[in-house]
Amino acid sequence: MRSFAYVRATTVDHAVAEVTADPDATYLAGGTTQVDLMKDEVFRPGRLVDITRLPLRDVTSDNGTLVVGALTTMEELAAHEVVAGRLPLVRQALLLGASPQLRHMATLGGNLLQRTRCRYFRDPGVACNKREPGAGCSAVDGFNRMHAVLGTSPACIATHASDVAVALLAVGASVRVRGQDGERVVPLTEFYRVPGSTPHVENVLAHGELITHLEIPLLPPGARSGYLKVRDRASYEFALASVAAALVIDDGRIRAAHLALGGVGTVPWHVPRAEELLRDAAPDAEVFSAAAEAALSGAVAQSGNGFKIELGRRAVVRMLSTLAEES
């Protein structure tokens, strides 16, 4: 690990000013991924601004929305009674996303910003456009079984690793962002950027902007929701395909539907077309199959991950069928 300067921020404005003023500076929160990347010299900041003592760890309800401080840990949010009662899909995604030790350290803001687990990104000895723009993508012609089939480009096929981001995307969550020009609110549907020709640009944050809170709409009473994570093993493994879904079923029809995919996209993958097919339809195998086809529409397989397309479809059908049975 290379040497770096260290500053402990005393206020949100102090933190923003410190990072904005230094192009080589970044924020430090739980550090569960960041420190590993620094040790491997994949990530080499010259200055860390520690934000762990800032008052961004509160969880409150406001007019049907859960407002969560970005420094709230995964474990704290998973244990919150409102999340357990009104957002089961978020709770399940949190619990399936990491070991208990990591959940007690990792913050919600950091989880949304975590870097890919692509082995080529994490190996400085091979080419990676996400790590070094213009270097090439070793995964395209390499071992790509875990890589994305949605949102890919010739420059990058790396998957986004977050589980909870998928669940939050499904329910329409947003992030509050503070920068030197003030605060703005960004829906998660607009937050992430597919790689295109600039895979090193992963989201819409400008340098120095800080996620301060998450705004999570609560599902209505009576909604059924869940998070299905398909992986090679049950113990601490990333998703091959995952599905976050919520349905409101009344009088034999689907009145509201929320659906997002993980493990198959370069970003947490929202599927509005599939949601449209579900709304006002009968909750049966035919409509669930049509939604699954729509959810994986446009998928492009690489040499080693074509199975993910059918796996993703089956995961969608299974998740929706489970929720319909519970209703």
N, C-alpha and C positions, 0 to 999 in steps of 0.2 A: 504494500500500500504506500502511495506517495504521501508526503507531508502536506498538511493543509492548515489554514487558519480557522479558528473557532470563535464564534460569537454567540452569546445567549441572549435572545431577544426578550425585551421586557414588555412590549406591547405589540399588537398587530401592526400598527403603523411603523414601529421601529423595525420589525422584521421585514416588511415590504420595502422600506427605504434601504436597508442593508443589502438585500438581494438585487433590487433594481439598479443600484449604483455600481454593482460589480458584475460584469458579464460572466465571471468565473465562479460566481457564488450560487448556492442552492439551499433549500430548506432541509432540515433534519427533524424528523418526528420519531416514529417507532424504529425506523432504520432496519427493519427485518430483511428487506431485499437490498436496500441501498448500500449497506455496509459490505455485504457479500460482493456486490459489483465493484466496490472500491478496492477490496482485497484482490480481486482478479484483474484490476486495472482496466476494467471495461468502462467504468465511470470514474473520472478524475477531476472532481471539483477542487478549486484552489481555496475555497472558503465555505464553511458550513455554518448556517445560521440556525441555531437550535430553537425550535418553537414549542418544545414540550411543556414549558411552564405557562403558556398563554391560556387564558380562560375560554377555551374552545372545546369543552368536554361536557357540555350540558345537553340534555334531551328534553324537549318540551313539545306540547301539542298546541296547535294554533289553527282553529277553524278547519278541522279535518285533515290537517297536515302535520306530520311529525318533523320537527326541526331539530337536527342533530349536529352538534359541534364536530368539526372535522377531526379533532383529536380524540374523540370517543373511540375506545378500542372495539375491536370486533366482538370480544367477549361481553363487554358492557352492553352493546346494542342487542346482541343475541339474548341476553338475560332480561331485557326490558319487557315489562308486562304488556305494553301496548303492541310491541312487535310480535310477541307470542300470540296475542289475541286477534290482531287485525292484519298482520303481515307475515303469516307463516312462511311464505316463499322466501322472504328476506332472512328470517331466522334460520331456515334450513340451509340456505346458501352460505350464511356465515359459519354455521357449524360444520358444513362439509368443505369449507374453503381452506382450513388449516388445522394444525394440531392445537391442543389447548394452550401449550406454551406460547406459540406464535399469536394465537388469538388474544392473549393477555397483553401482548406488546404492540401488535400491528394496529394502526389507526385507520379509520374509515377513509379519510382523505388520501392517505398513503396507498391504501388498497386500490382506490380508483386510478391512481397514477402509477401502479407497479409496472415494471418493464417486462417484456416477453421472456419466457423461459426457453426460447429457441437456443439450442446448443451452439449454433454458429454465432449468434449475437454475443454469447457469453465466452467465446474463445477468441481472444485478440489475435491469434495466429492464423485465422481464416478470414475470408472476405465477407463483409456484412454491410449493406447499405444503411441499415438502421444505426449501426455503430459508427460507420465511416462513410458518409455520402459519396457515391460514385465508385465504391470499391467492388460492387457486384454482390450477388446473393448466392452463397454456397448451398443454401437449402434447395434451390430449384433443381439442381442436378445431384443433390446429396440424399441423405436419409431424411425423409420428410413425412414419415408416418403420423407424427403429432401435429402437423402443420395445417393451415387453414384451407378451406375450399370456397369461402365466401369473402368478397372484398379484397381479393389478392391482385397483385400486379406483377409484371416481370421483375420488378425491383425488390419485392418482398412478399413472402407468404407466411410470415410468423403469426402465430395465434396470440390473442390477448388472453392473459391467464386468470383474470379476476372472476370469481364466482358471484360475489355479491353485486358487482356492477351489472350483471345480467338480470338479476332480480329487480334491482333498482330501476333499470331501463324499462323493464316490463310494466312497472306500475307508474311510470311517468315522472320519476324523480328529477330534481334539478340541483345544481350546486350554486352556492353564493360565492362569488370571487371578489377579493379585494386587491386593488392595485393602486398605483399612485394617482390615478385619475378618478378613484372612487370605487363603488361597489356595483357589480352587475350580477344578474341571475342567468345561468345558462342551463337549459334543459339537457339532460344526458343524451337525448336524441341528436343534439347538435354539438356535443362536447368532443367526441372522438373523431379522428380523421383517418380514413382508410389510406393505405400507403401511397398509392399512385406512383408518381416519380419522386416523392419526398418522404420516404418511410421514416426518416429521423424526426419528422414533425408529427407527433402522435395525438395532439389535442389542440384546442383553440387558445390555451393559456399563453399570454405574452410573458416574456421574462420578468420575473419579479411578482407576478400575480399569484395570490395565495387563496386556495380553497378554505373558506372559514366555516361554512355550514352546508349541510345537505337538507333539502326540502323533499320529504317523502309523502306523497298523498296516501291517506289510509284507504284501504279497500272498504267497500260498504259492508255493513253487517249482513251475514248470509253468504258472502262471497266465499268460494272455495279456491285455495291456491296451494302451490307446491313448487318445489325445485327438484328436478331429477338430474342426477349427475352420473353419467356412464363413464367408467374409467377401467383401467387394466386391473387395479386392485383397490380394495376398500380403504387401505391405510395410506393417507397423505400422498395422493396422486392427483395430477391435473386431469381435467376432463378431456375425453375423446369427443364427447358431445354432451351438452347439457341443455335443459329446457326449464325456463321459469314461466309459469302460467297461472292465470287466475280467471275464473268463470263465475258469472252470476246467472243462475238458471232459475227461471220462474215460469210456471204454467207450461212446462215442457218445451220452452224455447230458451236459447242463450241470449240474455239481455245485454251482457257486457263481456268482453273478452280482452285479455292482456297476454301477450306472448313475446318472448325473446329467447335467443339461442346463445350458447357459449360453447367454447371448444372447437367451433367450426369456422369462426370468423376472425379476420385480422383486428376487429373491434367487437365489443359486445353487440350482438346482431338483433336489431329490431325488425319485426316482420309485420308491418301494418296491413299488407294485402291479406295475410292469413287471418288477422284479426277481423277484417271486413267480412271474410267468408264465414266466420263463426257467428257474427252478430245476427240475431233474429233467426238463426237456423236451429233445427232440432239437433240435440246432442247425440248424434249417432256415428257409426263407423264411417259412413260415406263422407260426411262433412269433415270429420277429423282427418281422413285421408287426403281430402282436397286441401285442407289447411296445411298439412305436412308437405304436400307437393309445392304449395306456394311458398312455404317457409324456406325450402332449399332451392327455389328457382334461381337459376343463374350460377349455381355452384360449379366450380372448375376443379377437377381432380388433378393431383400431381402423381408422380410415379408410384408413390407408396401410400397414398391416403384416400384412394377412391372409395373405400368402404365407408368413409365418414358420411357420404351423401345418404346412403341407405340407412346407416345407423342414426343419423339425424332425423330422418323421416319417421323411423320407428319410435324414436324417443318422443317425438311430438305426439304421435298417436297414443302412446302409452300414457304420457302425462295427462293429456286431455281426457282419455278414457277413465283414468283413475279419479280425476276431479268430478266427472259426470256421475260415476258410481257413488261417490261420497255425497253428492247432492240428492 
